[in-house]
Amino acid sequence: MKIGVLQLNPVVGDIDGNAAKIVAAYRRATALGADLCMTPEMALTGYPPRDLLLYARFVERVGERALALARELADSPPLLLGAVEPNPGTGKQVFNCALWCEAGAIRKSVRKTLLPTYDVFDEARYFEPAPEGNERANIVEFNGRTLAVSICEDAWNDKDYWDARTYSRDPLEEAAAFGPDAILNLSASPLFLGKQRLREDMLGAVARKYGVPMVYANQTGGNDDLVFEGRSCAFGPDGRLVARAAGFTEDVLLVDLDDFSANAVADDDFAPEAETWRALVLGTRDYVRKSGFSTALVGLSGGIDSAVTACVAAEALGPENVTCVLMPSPYSSRGSVDDSLALAENLGVKTLTLPIEPIMRSFETTLAEPFAGLAPDTTEENIQSRIRGNLLMALSNKRGSLLLTTGNKSELAVGYCTIYGDMSGGFAVISDVDKSSVFRLARWYNEHVGPNIPEPIITKPPSAELRPDQKDQDSLPDYAVLDAILALHVEHHKSRREIIAEGFDEPTVNRILDLVRFAEFKRRQAAPGIKLTPRSFGTGWRMPLACRRDL
């Protein structure tokens, strides 16, 4: 038996467009000899559709299009289609399901059992889990084979793999009682760095445990803050990887369950910088285009954050679709301006220079009386940032270009950014990349993609250049220390006491964690960005604003 795995990049809510993608990939797979095709989870809706699922008409349209698909493919091999369907009984109104489409009809619906509610997932908000008591619900008989069908999380609860399990049920264990010849899993599993290695290890362990091949179809593409890397794969009964689709792109993977030597394992690069780069490019490209934009703006300061953002934008959208805006002030160094222009020339992007000194002077004049007797402080620095933000947003409005913000995770964590200033924009490209990682990514980029970032941008001390001789380390600890503490607190949920016990200076830890707490209101108003770590400041971060938290 040959299974065609359709690795797709759907647009959330575009039911007809997604159906067309499915048909095109299906035709390609069947032309290669597929006896059965399978899509990722919820391929017809795109994942995650979130509150679109609260609209009954949306769910009805999915059902209508699924049936139309089944009829369109009536004379061809079966299709296992990721979709949703209404729940006619009590509970939540919708099931997350895999529809077995064969001979012009929907022959069977396999419903998802395990509904994740951690981090970015909120499936219990929308879906009713598959009911208990019908253990054959996940079993499909086809061409003399018994197939166990599962959906994403249903494969992530094996008691022999995980030290601690999230759910009491294990759908694969229940299906294994019927002696399946293969396990099929439809997934929309978002990326965090290193996840594919974990995913392959876990799926391989499941295949080995039950002694049957396992085929896994994953979505690819960017949807809002999530990136799905694809890398659909298959494993032999011994747990060995026998097939893998390309990463970060659409693909059709043909998996021969009877001759593993006929399968292809795509080359890949699992280095953190390589994964970061590919995720940023794909996430930015899809966010811009799926939101209806074709061009983007980047404020270019001469610093490393805006340089990396500009490189991502040029790769994602094409340099002809990117404009970099320089907005020098009296505190901008000549080197920063020259480095910015050199970077733009290397990338082939357009530039626009708008000096802000005249606008700064008008602010000084207007505010002279209410500011009389008050010493200059960060207020004046923030005014510069907000002037730049206003100029960029004006250009965005006038030109219909999406403004990409350039702040990194370290700055966002501690509030080293200006609300309505450098936080202005529609998409925060590197908001889940800490400062230390930005430097590593810039060096990796120059070595592996193109030596476009001028060396002074990488080597000079970071500075916002909002006052004479300003350096980031005037206001923040060394980034290596800052980022290590932030990773423990944000991504690993460590408290002050636990972080100090790791050997970090107590006053420094207290200061950083206080800054994280005080900056919560800024993050609540930040543009969405691409999730790369196990915990980003996106949909998976849900801290209260008005609270007293002593962590």
N, C-alpha and C positions, 0 to 999 in steps of 0.2 A: 504494500500500500504506500502510495506517495501522497504526502500532505503538503498543500500549498499554504504557507504562512504569509498572510498579506499584512506587511508592516506599513501602516498608513499614518499620514499626518492630517488628521481631520481638523475642520474648523468648528468650534463649538456652536451648536445651534443651526448649522448649515446642513439640514437633513438631505436636501436634494444634491447639494454639492458633494457631501460625504458619500452618498449612494453612488454617484458617478465615479468617485475614486475607487470604491469597492469593486464596482463592475469592471473598471479598467484593469485593476490588479488581478481580479479573478480571471479575466480573459487571458492575461499573461501567464498566470499559473497553470491554467488548464491547457494552454498551448504547450507548456513544458511537460505535460503529462500528469498533472495532479488529479488524484482520484477523489479528493476532498479538500476544500479550502476553509481556512479559519481566519477571522479578523481579530484584532485586539478587542478588549472590553469596551462596550458602549461606542463602537466605531461609528454607528449611524448618527449618534448625537454629538460625538466628540466628548472628551473627558477633561475636566469635570464640568458638567452643565449647570451645576449648582442650582440656584432658585428658578431656573427655567423649568425644572421638574415640578414646581408647585402649580404650573399652569396645565390644566387638564387638556387643553387643545394641543399643546406641545406634545404631550405623551400620545394623544390620539394620532397626530401626524406621524410620529415614529412608527406606530403600529400599521398605519396605512402604507407607509413607504416600505416597511419590511415585507408586507404581503406582496406589494408590487414587485419588489426585488425577487422574491421567491418565484413569482410567475414569470418574470423576465428570464430567469435562469432555469426554467422548467426542464429543458432538454439537455442539461449539462450536469456535471457532478454536484453533489450536495455542498451547501455553504453553511458553515457554523458562524452565525452573525451575532456580534455584540450589540445589544439594544436594551431598551426598557419596555415594560408593559404594565398596564394598570392592574392593581390588586382588586379583585371583585369582592374580597372578604373584608374582615376587620383589620385594623392596624394601619400602617402607613399606606399611602395610595399607590405606590409604585414598587415594582420589582426590578432589580438589576438582573438581566438575564442573557443567556446565550440561546439563540433561536436556531434550531436545526431545520434548514430550508432544503426541501427535496421534492422533486417531481411536481413543482408548481405550487407547493403548499408548505406551511410551517408545521412540520411533523411533530416537533417537541420543543418545549421551553425548559431549559435548565436554569434554575434561579440561584443567585448568589446567596451563600449561607452566612459568611462572616463579613460583618460590616464595620470597617475601621472608623474610629472616631478620634484618633490621636494625630498630633501634628497638623498637617494640612487637610486631613480627611474629616469629613462630617457626614458619612453615608447614612448613619442612623437618623439623621434629620429628614431624609427623603425616602429611604427604602425599608420595606418589610423583608426580613430574612426568610430564606426558604424554610417552610415548615418542617418540623420533625415528623417521623413516622412513615415516610415513604423513601426508604433507602435506595430504591432503584431510580429515583428521580434524576440522578446525575449520570445514569447509564444509557448509552445509545448503542444499538446493534446495527452494524453496517458491514456489508461484504464479508460476512462470516467472522467479523471482529467485534469484540466487546470493548467499547471506548468509554472511559471515565472522563466526563467533562467537568471542569472547574473554572472558577472566575477569580483571578488575581489573589486576593487575601485568603481564599479557600486553601491555597497551597502553602501558606505561611504560618502554620500552627502545628507542626510536627513535634510530638512530645520527645522524640529521640534526638532532635536537632537543637531545640531551644531550651535553655536552662529554665526560663520562665515563660509560660504561655499566656496569651491574652484572652483566649476563649476556651470554653469547656468542650466544644465540639471540634472534630476534625473531619471535614467532608471527604478528604482523600482516604482516611482510614475506613470510613463508612463505605466508600465505593470499592475499596480493595477487597471487601468481603465477597464481591461478585466476580473476582478473578479477571480484571480487565487486561486486555492485550496492550493497551497504551493509555496514558493519561494526557489529556489536552487541557491547556490552561490559557484562557483569554485574559490579557492583562492591560492595564494602563497604569504602569508603575513609574512614578516620577523619579528623577535623578537626585541623588546627592553623591558627592565625590566618593568613588570607591564602591558604590552600591552594586555594580555589575559583578564584581568579584564575589561579594557576599551572595548575590542572587544566584550565580552559577554554582557556587558551593552548596547552597541550600537545595536548589532544584536537583542537582546531581545526587545529593544525599537521599532525597525523596525517591528518585528513580531507582537507586540502588536498594533502598529499603524494601520496595515492593517488587523489585526484579522485573520491571517493565519499562519500555521507552517512555520518555516524557517530552512533549512538544509544547513550547511556550511562545505565545505571540504577544509582543509588546507594542504599544503605540509609540510613535516618534513625533517630534515637533514641540513647539512652545505654545502653551495656553496660559495667558496671564502670567503669574509668577512661577509657574511650573514648566520645567523642561523634561521631556520624555526622550530618552536616548535610543529607543528601539533596541537593537542588539537581541532581537528574537533568537531563540536558540532551542536545541534539542539534545537529549541525553540518552545514551544507551542504557540497557537494563543493569549494567555494571556501574552506572553513574558517570561514565565518561562523556565529556562534551563531544558531540558528533556533528553538530551544525551550528552556525551562528550567522545571522544577517549583519549587514553593515550597520555601523553606529551613526546616529544623528542624521539620518536621511531615510526616505522611503525605500523599501526594498521588497522583493518577493523571494522568499526562501523555500526551496523545494526540499522536503525531508523524506527520504526513502526509509521506511521502517524495516525493510527487509534486506537492505544493502547499505550499511552505514558508510562504506567506503565511497559511495556515490555522492555523499553530501559534502557541502562546502562550509568551511569555517573561515569567515572573513577575518583578515588581519585587523588588528586594532591596537590602540595605544592607550594604556590605562594610567599613564603618569598623571598626577594631579593637575599640572599646568596644561597638559594636552586636553584633558577632559574639561577643565575650566574654560579654555579658549573655545572649544567646539560648542559647549553649552551656551556661552555668552553670545556667540555669533548666531546660533540657531534661535535662541530665545529672543534676541533683539530683532532678527529678521522677521520672525513670525509675529511678534507683538506689533511691530510697525505695520506690516502688511495686512494682518488679520484685523487690525483696527481701522483700516481704510486709508493709511498714509502711504506715500511712496518716497518721501524725502525726510531728512532729519537735520536738526541743528545741534551743534556741540559748542559750548563755551570753552575756548582753549586758553588756558592760563600760563602754560609753560611748566606746569607741574605734571607729575607722573599719572595722577588719576585721570585728568582730562586727556592726556596723551593715549592711555590705554583705551579709554572710551572711544576716542576718535578712531583708533585702529580697528576696534570691534565694529564700529558703525560703517567704516569704509569696506570692510570685508563682508559684512552682512547685507548691505544695501547697494554696494558699488560706489566707488569714490565720486562718481558724477552726481550721486543723489545726496551727498553730504556737504553741508556748509559749516565751516568752523569760524566762530566769531571771536576775535580778539578785542578785549575791552581794557586797555592799559590805563592805569592810574598813575599819579606821581610816584607811587611806591613800587610800581612794577619795574623790575630790573631790565636793562637792555638785553641781558642774556635770555630772560624768559620770553621776551618778544621775539628775539631772533630764533630761539629754539622752537617756538610755536610755528613760525613761518617755515622753518626748515622741515618740521614734521609734516605740515600740510603739503609742502611741495613733494616730499617723499611719497606721501599717500596719494597724491593727485586729487585732493579735495579742494573745493573752492574756499576762499577766505574773505572775511569782511572785518575791517578794523574800525572800531567805534571808541575813541578815547572818552573816558568818563570824567575827566577833570572839570570841564565846564559845568556838568550836572552836579558834581560834588560842591562846587562853589555856590551854586544856586541853593542847595540844601543848607549850606552854612549861613547864607544870607537870610533865608526864610526862618531858620531856627535860632538865629543869633539872640533874639530877645528872650524866648523861653528857656534857652540854654545858658543865659548869662549867669556867671558865677559858678558854673558847674564844670569840673575838670573833664577833659576828653577821656573817653573810656571805650569799651566795646561798642557803645552806641554808634559812634562814628564809623567803626569798622563794619558794623552790620549795615549801615546806610550804603556803603560802597557795594556790598554784596547784593543788597536789594535793588540798587540802581542797575546792576548787571542783570539781575533776574527780570526786572521790568523790560529792559531792552530785548532780552532773549525772548520773552513771552510776546512782546510786540511783533517781533520778527516771525515768531511761530504763528501768531494769529493772521498776520498779513499774508504770509506765504503758504499757509496750510501745511507747514512742516512740523513734525513732532520734535519737541525739545527733549533731548536726552540729558538727564542729570548725571553728574560725574562723581558724587560722593561715595566713599567706601564704607565698609561695615564698621570699621573702628570709629570713624567720625560719627556715624549714625548712632552707634551704641552710646557714646558719651556726650552727644549733643554738640560736637565740634563742627557745627554747620549752622547756617542761618535760615530760619524758616521765612518763606517768601523771598529768599535771596538765592543762594546756591542750591537750595532744595526745590526751586521752581522747576517744573517740567512735567512730562507725561510718563517717563519711564526711567527707572534708576538702574542703569546697566550693571554696575559693579557693587551694588549695595549689600551683597552677601559675600564680598571678597574683602578680607581684612587688609590693612595697609602692608603688612609684611608679605602677604601673598600677591599683592599688586606689584611689588618690586620683583618678586620671583617670576611672575607672569610676564612682565616687561622684558626681563632678560631672556626668558624662554622664547618669547615672540621674536626678538631680534635674531635669535639663533636658528629658529625653525620656520618662521613665516617670512620674514623680511627684515633687514636691518634698518627699519624706518624711524625708530625712536632715537633721537640724538642722545649720545652718551651723557651729556650734562643733565638731561632730564632725569636720568636714572641715578646719577651719582651725587647730585647736589642735595643738601639738607632740605627736607620738605618745608614749605612756607606758604601761608595764605597770602603774603605780600599785601597786608592791609595797614601796615605801619612800618616805619624804617627798621631794617635789619630783623624783621620778625622771623622766628622759627617755630615750627609746630611744637618742638620740645620745650619751648618757653611755657607752654600751657599744659602739655601732656607728658606723661612718662615716656621713656623710650618705647618705640612701637613693639619691639620684641617682648618686652615685659607686659605692655598694655594688652597685646593680642593674646598672649598666653593666659592672662587673667580673664579676659573676656570669653575665650573659648571654654574655660572651666565653668564660668558662671552661666553663659547663655546656652551653650551647646550641651554641656554635661550637668547642668542644674546643680552646681556646687555652691554652697553658702559661703559667707565670709570666713567662718571658722574653718571650714574644710579647705578653702583656698590658702589661708594662712598656714594651715598644717602642711601644705605642699611645699612650704619654704619661702613664700612671698612675704614681702615687708608689710606689716599690718597697716600702717598709715596709708601706704599706696593702695592696698586692697580696699580699705574703707573709702578712700577718695574715689576710686574708679567705680565702685558699686553705687555710691551715692550719685555720681554723674549719670550712670545708667538709669537710675530711678527718676532723676529730675528731667531726663530727656524724653520721657515716655510720651508727652504731649506732642513733641515734634515728630516722633516716629508715626504717631497716629495720623498725621497729616502728610506723610511722605508719599511720593509716587511709588507705585508698585515696582518691584525689581525681581531679578532672576534668583530663584532658590538654588543654592549649590551645596549648602552644609546641612547636616541633620536638623538644625534649627535656625531658621532665618527670621528676620524681622518682617515677616509677611503674614499670610493667613494662619500660620502655625504659632504665632506669638500673640497671646491674648491677655496681656497684663492689664489690670485695672488702672485707671488714671487717678482718681481721687481715693487714695488709700494710704495706709502706713504699712509698708512691707519691710521687715527686718530680716533680710536674708544674708 
